[in-house]
Amino acid sequence: MAARFTSDARTICLLDVDPAFAQDIQDAEMPQARRALVVPTARVPSGRFDLKGVAARHGDSALLLVLTGAVARDVRVLDRTTTQLFGPGDVLAAERPHAECLSSQVGYHAEQPSRVALLDARFHAAARVWPALSTLVQQRLVAQSRRLAVQAAILALPRVESRVLAILWHLAEVFGSVRPEGVLVPLQLTHERLGRLVGAQRPTVTLALRRLGEAGDAVRVPDGWMLKSGSADQLTTEERVLVAAN
């Protein structure tokens, strides 16, 4: 059963939680912009949720802006599922129905309790006054598309061990924080979930993680995964070129 969104007790000013939206607004216009860019928020408990249903309640053009947490998009084709993760600053839009030669199913899953802002009709009205708001959304969608292309390149790496290490470093770009002992990726990803990120079965991922852990390149810690600084250099030259090409 899909988890339900829980509306927050208050709305927020988008400029307070994501200052990038204020970059092209003139100081003299800021009071007006702050009034216009008041948006509803929602809490998303861990588990599956219905993005299309949420968007429909706030208008067909509503977008979700991830404020905190991590949201996964699962795409199932035949008996295989792949996953892309979204974090703070990412923008999600419900898929619109379209004809497909190959049937697929799309679902959303909160990896951890998350909070989102709903960019509804009020936001779109403000974007007509300040077009840079829409430009920023488009830029983020393009960046997300590029991340997906990099993930696709990671899926092409021949060794599962390399795929797992590469995807953890890829996730570090969005979620990671530098610590004295390395780079922390604060995601409680199961071996099955990692398998969906890298296109491998859970037992194979478990073996790959065991080898990475023994080498100290990627170690499970209470908060997620700790990556040894420079461990990405363990990828061969050919593998790094393959990922960088995308």
N, C-alpha and C positions, 0 to 999 in steps of 0.2 A: 504494500500500500504506500502511495506517495505521501511524503511528509507535507504538512501544511505550512504555508507562510504565516507568520504572526506579525501583524502590523505593530510598529513601535508606537509608544504613547505620544510621540511628538514628531513633527516634521523637522527637516533640517534645511539649512541653507547650503546648497551644493558647493558654494565657494568656500565654505568653512571646512568641508571634508575632503575636497579635491581642488586645491588652489590653482591648479593648472587651467581650470575653466575661466579664471579671472585675468589671465595674462594679457588679453587684448581688449579689455574693458577699460575705458578711460576713467580716471579718478572721479570726474564730475558725474559720470553715469553710474558709479558704484552703488549709491543708495537705491536707485531704481532697479539695478540688476539684482541686488540682494533680495529685494521684495519679489521680483519675478522668478528667481531661481530657488524658491522654496519647494522642496520635493518630498514626497512620502518615502518612508523607509520600511523595510521589513526584515525580520529575523528568520533565518533558514536553519532549522535543526539538521543535524547530520542525517543523511539518508536521501532517498529519491524524492524529487519534487516535480511538479507539473509546471514547467516554464510557460508553456502555451496558455494554460489556464490563468496564470498570474497576469500575463500580458493582456489577455482578453478582458480582464476585469478593469484594466487601466487604459484601454484603447488598443486597437490593433497595431499602432505604431510605437507602443511603449517599449523602452529598452531597459535592461537591468544593468546597473553599474555596481560591480563588486566593490564593497568598501573594506570588508575584513573577511578573513577565512579563505577557503579554497573550494571552487565548484568544478566538477568534472562533467564533460559532455561525452557520453558513451554512444558510439555508432556501431550498430550490429548489422553485419552482412552474413547471411547464412548462419553458421554456427560459431562465428568469431566476432569478438567485440574489441574495438580499439577505443582509447580514451585520450582526450586532451584536457589539460588542467588550466583553469583560469584563476587569477588572483586579484588582489587589490588594484583598481584602476582599469581592469578589463571590462569590456562591454559585451553583453549577451542580447541576442534578439531571437525571438521564437521563429523557427523555420516555417516558411509558408509552403502549403501543399504545391507540388509540381510533379509532372510526369517523370517517372524513372524507368529506365530500361532494366536496372537491377534493383530489386526491392531492398530497402534498408530501414532500420528502426533507430530513432534518435531519442535518447533519454538524458536526464540531468540528475546529478547526484552531488550533494554537499559532502565533501570529505571531512569536514569539521564544521561546528556551528559557525555560520557566516551571517554577515549583514550586507544588505544590498539597498541601493537607492533606485527608485523607479523614475526613469526619465519619461514622463508622460506628456500629455498635450500641453501642459504648462511649460515644460522645457522646450518643446518644439516651437511654441509661440515666442519664447524668449530668443530662440535661435534665429527667428526671422528678423529680430531687431539686431542681434549680434551674431552674424553668420559664422564667426570664428568658433562658436560653440559646436556647430555641426562639423566644422573642419576638424576640430580636435577629436570628435567621436570617430570620424572617418580615418584619421591618422592612427588611432588606437586599433581599429578594426584591421587596418593594413598591417600593423605590427603583429597582431595576433595571427594573421594569415601567414606572415613570414615565420613565426614561431612554429606554426603547423608544418610549413615546408621543411624546416630544420628537423622537426620530429620525424617526418617522412624519410629524410635522409638517414636519420639514426636507425630507423627500421631496416634500412638496406645494409647496415653493417653486418658482416658475416658472423661475427662471434657474439653470442648473447652477453657474455661478460662485458664486452665493449659497449653494447647497446645500453646495458643497465648503468654503467658508469657515465656514459654520455648523457643519458636522460636525466640522471641526478644533477649533473652539472648544468644541463639545460634548464631544469626547474630552479636551480640556484639563482639564475638570472632574475626570476620573478620573486621567489620566496626566500632566498638565501640571506644569511647575515654572517659577517666575518667574526670569528671567535679566535681566541689565542691558540686553540688546538686545531683550527681548520675553518671550514665553512659549514654552517648548520643549515640544513634544509628541514624546516620545522613541519614536516608532513608525516602523519602516521600511515604511511602507505604499506598495505599488505603485499605479500609476494604475488598474490593473484592480481592486485591492482597494478603493480609494476609490470607484470606480464602483459597486461592490456596496453600499457604505455609503450612497450617495446616489441610487441608482437611475438611473445614467447609463452610457453606453458609454465605453470607455476613450479613444477619440480625443477625445470631447467633454470628458472630464475633463482630458486633457492640455492642450487649448486653454484651459480655465478656469484651470488651474494656471499656465500661462504668463502669463496676464493678471494673476493674483494676485501672481505673482513680480515682474513688471515694476512693479507698484504698491508692492511691498514688504510686502503684507499677509500673505502666507504664502510662505515661502521654504524650499526644500529645503536642509538642512544635514546634515553627516555623521551626527548623532545622531537625525535625524528631520525634524520640521517646526518652523520658527520663526515664530511669529505676532507681528505687530507689535501692540504694546499699543494698544487702542482700535480695531483694525481691524474688530471686530464691528460698529462703528458704521456701516460701509459698507453694511450691510443697510438696506433701506428701512424706513420706519416700518411699512408694511403687512406686510412680511416678518417683522419683529420681533414684531409683534402675533400673527401666525399661529403662530409658534413658542411664544411665551409662553402662548398660550391652552391649551397642552397641558401 
